[in-house]
């Protein structure tokens, strides 16, 4: 059973791991800290509810209309040891390290943005250990901490390219604009809610 993230005294360190101590007068902006805590709560729920994997989506994201079928096909061919899967990213390219598992699946090398990703139970547990060690004084935003964990291959992370999700900006209450290039087979486009 997972321990509560609000009880750091229950934390037991891995060999070689040290506790994060906040620098003097250190503060992250309140919205960044709130977002960090929200992600921690999601991860805690994944563990507590014993989900084998979970899809985490931002509230301002467009997804492909066939995302369920695409995800089933990709997840079925991924190694059992996967921990995080980015369905979209803000990096210039995440397609430099192809895998033999699926033609759209690449080893994540420098993922940015957390608007759409899947976490396995193992990935949630590993991520939780690190985040608990940082709370309540994380050194960076959640996105930056996560990216820093992927770069040295601490997490077994993959990216889907072309992406299955993309960030959007509201234009009005019912219309949205893609932040970057629009998805092919966009759900919002099919609903007539996407302005290009």
PLY file of the C-alpha trace (Angstrom):
ply
format ascii 1.0
element vertex 196
property float x
property float y
property float z
element edge 195
property int vertex1
property int vertex2
end_header
0.00 0.00 0.00
1.24 3.47 -0.86
1.98 5.88 1.93
0.34 9.31 1.93
2.30 12.06 0.19
1.60 14.41 3.11
3.66 12.27 5.49
7.31 12.62 4.53
8.34 10.88 7.75
7.04 7.66 6.16
9.46 8.07 3.26
12.32 5.59 3.06
15.21 6.58 0.81
16.72 4.50 -1.94
20.42 3.78 -1.70
22.28 6.92 -2.72
19.16 9.09 -2.66
19.19 12.29 -0.64
16.37 14.46 0.63
15.70 17.72 -1.16
16.13 20.72 1.13
14.70 24.06 0.08
17.17 26.87 -0.38
16.78 29.97 1.81
13.95 32.24 0.63
12.97 29.77 -2.10
9.48 29.89 -3.57
7.88 28.77 -6.78
4.99 30.90 -8.03
1.70 29.74 -6.48
0.17 28.53 -9.80
3.26 26.42 -10.55
3.21 24.96 -7.05
-0.55 24.24 -7.33
-0.03 22.50 -10.67
2.81 20.45 -9.19
0.57 19.36 -6.31
-2.27 18.50 -8.69
0.01 16.15 -10.62
1.18 14.63 -7.34
-2.45 14.00 -6.38
-3.15 12.33 -9.73
-0.10 10.08 -9.30
-1.12 9.24 -5.74
-4.60 8.25 -7.01
-3.11 6.03 -9.75
-1.22 4.13 -7.06
-4.01 4.09 -4.48
-6.62 2.88 -7.00
-4.12 0.34 -8.41
-4.64 1.29 -12.07
-2.29 -0.65 -14.34
-2.01 2.48 -16.49
-3.73 5.85 -16.68
-4.17 8.50 -19.36
-3.61 12.04 -18.03
-5.00 14.87 -20.17
-4.89 18.63 -19.74
-8.16 20.52 -19.94
-6.97 22.38 -23.07
-6.02 19.54 -25.38
-7.28 18.19 -28.68
-7.04 14.45 -29.32
-7.33 12.37 -32.46
-10.81 10.99 -33.03
-9.44 7.44 -33.02
-7.25 7.81 -29.93
-8.75 4.75 -28.22
-7.89 2.44 -31.12
-4.46 4.06 -31.60
-3.62 3.71 -27.89
-4.75 0.08 -27.78
-2.54 -0.76 -30.77
0.51 1.06 -29.37
0.20 -0.11 -25.73
-0.29 -3.73 -26.85
3.13 -3.66 -28.54
5.07 -1.74 -25.88
7.46 -3.51 -23.53
5.97 -4.50 -20.17
8.58 -2.29 -18.49
7.32 1.03 -19.94
6.68 3.79 -17.39
5.55 6.90 -19.28
4.19 7.49 -22.77
3.92 11.01 -24.19
0.97 11.24 -26.59
2.04 14.70 -27.66
4.97 16.96 -26.90
6.32 20.46 -27.40
9.79 19.33 -28.43
11.18 20.07 -31.84
11.32 16.36 -32.54
10.86 13.26 -30.49
11.40 10.89 -33.40
15.18 10.52 -33.36
15.25 7.15 -31.54
12.80 4.71 -33.17
11.80 1.48 -31.50
11.02 -1.92 -32.99
7.79 -2.11 -30.98
5.54 0.11 -33.14
6.27 2.40 -36.12
4.86 5.45 -34.27
6.68 4.72 -31.00
10.02 6.40 -30.19
12.27 6.51 -27.14
11.61 9.89 -25.49
14.80 11.93 -25.41
13.78 15.47 -24.46
10.02 15.61 -23.96
8.45 18.90 -23.01
4.86 19.62 -21.93
2.53 17.40 -19.96
-0.77 18.04 -21.71
-1.20 14.36 -22.66
0.66 11.34 -21.32
0.02 7.86 -19.98
1.63 6.51 -16.81
2.01 2.86 -15.90
1.64 1.74 -12.29
5.42 1.21 -12.11
6.04 4.66 -13.58
3.64 6.26 -11.10
5.39 4.55 -8.18
8.85 5.57 -9.32
7.76 9.14 -10.04
5.97 9.38 -6.69
9.13 8.48 -4.76
11.02 11.36 -6.37
8.20 13.90 -6.11
7.50 13.05 -2.47
11.14 13.75 -1.73
10.77 17.26 -3.22
7.45 18.25 -1.67
6.62 20.92 -0.42
9.59 22.71 -2.02
10.01 21.40 -5.56
12.99 22.97 -7.34
11.19 23.32 -10.69
7.80 22.95 -12.36
6.39 19.43 -12.74
7.08 19.47 -16.49
10.74 20.35 -15.91
11.20 17.73 -13.18
9.61 15.07 -15.38
11.74 16.04 -18.37
14.87 15.92 -16.20
13.95 12.36 -15.18
13.48 11.25 -18.79
16.69 12.75 -20.22
19.08 10.47 -18.30
16.70 7.55 -18.90
15.70 7.35 -15.23
12.15 6.64 -16.45
11.47 4.26 -19.32
9.77 6.86 -21.48
8.38 6.80 -25.00
6.79 9.32 -27.35
4.20 8.86 -30.08
4.99 10.59 -33.36
3.02 11.90 -35.13
1.25 12.89 -31.89
-2.19 11.73 -30.77
-2.81 14.93 -28.78
-1.99 18.62 -29.13
-2.45 21.69 -26.93
-5.11 24.23 -27.87
-6.06 27.80 -26.94
-9.64 29.00 -26.55
-10.80 31.57 -29.10
-14.33 31.73 -27.67
-16.47 29.55 -25.41
-16.95 26.97 -28.14
-14.06 27.54 -30.55
-10.38 26.64 -30.20
-7.11 27.21 -32.06
-4.19 24.75 -32.09
-1.11 26.09 -30.27
1.11 24.56 -32.93
0.19 22.43 -35.93
-3.25 20.84 -35.89
-3.66 17.10 -35.50
-4.68 14.94 -38.40
-8.06 13.39 -37.58
-8.69 16.03 -34.89
-11.72 15.51 -32.65
-12.36 19.28 -32.38
-12.07 19.66 -36.15
-14.66 16.92 -36.65
-16.95 18.75 -34.22
-16.47 22.03 -36.12
-14.85 23.64 -33.07
-11.36 24.24 -34.46
-10.25 27.53 -36.04
-7.14 27.29 -38.21
0 1
1 2
2 3
3 4
4 5
5 6
6 7
7 8
8 9
9 10
10 11
11 12
12 13
13 14
14 15
15 16
16 17
17 18
18 19
19 20
20 21
21 22
22 23
23 24
24 25
25 26
26 27
27 28
28 29
29 30
30 31
31 32
32 33
33 34
34 35
35 36
36 37
37 38
38 39
39 40
40 41
41 42
42 43
43 44
44 45
45 46
46 47
47 48
48 49
49 50
50 51
51 52
52 53
53 54
54 55
55 56
56 57
57 58
58 59
59 60
60 61
61 62
62 63
63 64
64 65
65 66
66 67
67 68
68 69
69 70
70 71
71 72
72 73
73 74
74 75
75 76
76 77
77 78
78 79
79 80
80 81
81 82
82 83
83 84
84 85
85 86
86 87
87 88
88 89
89 90
90 91
91 92
92 93
93 94
94 95
95 96
96 97
97 98
98 99
99 100
100 101
101 102
102 103
103 104
104 105
105 106
106 107
107 108
108 109
109 110
110 111
111 112
112 113
113 114
114 115
115 116
116 117
117 118
118 119
119 120
120 121
121 122
122 123
123 124
124 125
125 126
126 127
127 128
128 129
129 130
130 131
131 132
132 133
133 134
134 135
135 136
136 137
137 138
138 139
139 140
140 141
141 142
142 143
143 144
144 145
145 146
146 147
147 148
148 149
149 150
150 151
151 152
152 153
153 154
154 155
155 156
156 157
157 158
158 159
159 160
160 161
161 162
162 163
163 164
164 165
165 166
166 167
167 168
168 169
169 170
170 171
171 172
172 173
173 174
174 175
175 176
176 177
177 178
178 179
179 180
180 181
181 182
182 183
183 184
184 185
185 186
186 187
187 188
188 189
189 190
190 191
191 192
192 193
193 194
194 195
